[in-house]
Amino acid sequence: MTFSILTNDEADRPPAPTDRSASDATIRAVVTRLSRPQPSGGTVIERAAILAEGSDAEAIIKWILSHSGRPEAITPPAPARGLHGSRLHGGGVEQHPPRYVLPAGVLT
């Protein structure tokens, strides 16, 4: 078993930033820039704005979800009439939420 003894200089030094913390700060800055206030006190971010950020879109969505954000509910379309109504009106097509909502205080 080995032990290492830290000198005062090493003990007082803040930990070196990791890629994860730098990435977290970068994503927080992007989310803050893209978001707008919501009447409930939280913030809302349009999915289109997230996708416009490019390759970081998936990381941004994961960050939002991991910080108590939630996708806005999608209202189902009115049922189509007729024998082929579901085929003509997008039946079975995967829909993504139009917005993500963050609770108040997450970005402050």
N, C-alpha and C positions, 0 to 999 in steps of 0.2 A: 504494500500500500504506500503510495507516495502522496505527499502534501506539498502544496506550493504556498509560499508566504508572499503576500502582496506588500509592496512598499506603499507609503502614503501617496505617492504620485499615481500609482496604478489604481488604488482604491478610490481616489477622488475623480478619476477620469470617467466621463459618461460612457455608457456602452456605445460601441460603434453601430451606426445605423445599418439595418439589414435591408435587403431588397424588398422584403415584405412591407416594412414600415414606410419605406420611400414610396412603394407602389400604393400603399393605403393613402398616404398624403396626396399623391398625385391624383388618384381616383376621387378622393374627397373634393379636391379643387375643381375637377371636371364636373362632378355632380352639383357642386355649389353654383358653378357657372351656368349649367343647363337648367337648373330648377327654377321654379317660380312659386311664390307663396300661394297657399290655399286658404279659403275662408276658415277652415277648421283650425288653423294655426300651424299645420304641417306644410310640407312642400310637395309639389307634383312635378314629374319629369316626363315629357313626351317620349315615347318609344322611338319616334322618328328622329328626334334630336340625339338620342343615344346611338342609333344606327349611323347617323351622320358623322360620328366621331371615328368611324372606321373600325380597324381591327380590335380595338379595345372594348367594343360594345359588349361582348360576353363577360369580360371582367367587370365592367361597370354594373351590369345587371346582377351579377353574383354579389358585388359589394352592396348594392341596394338591398337585396334579399337578406344578406347576413347582418344588416344594420336595422332590422325590424321593418324594412320597407315591404310593401305588398303590391302585387299587380292590381290594377283597377278591374273590377268585375266587367265581364263582357255580357251585354244583354243579348240574349238569343234572338235571331230574327223571327218575324212572324212566320208561322208554318205556311209553306207554299201549297197551293191547291193543284189538284189534278194528279194524274198518274206519274208524270215525269217532273213534277214541281221541284223535288229535292235535287234532282240532277241539274236543273236549270238555274237554281239559286244557291249553288255552292254547298250542297249537303255533303258532310263528311270532310270538308276542307278545314285544316288546322288553322285556328285563329290565334293571334298573339294579342296580349293586352295592349290597348292604345297608350296607356300611361302607367307609371309606377308612383305610388304615394308613400312618402316618408313621414313618420310621425314628427310632431313638434320637438325641437331640441336636438335632433340628430346632427344637424350641420352647424350647430353653434358651439 
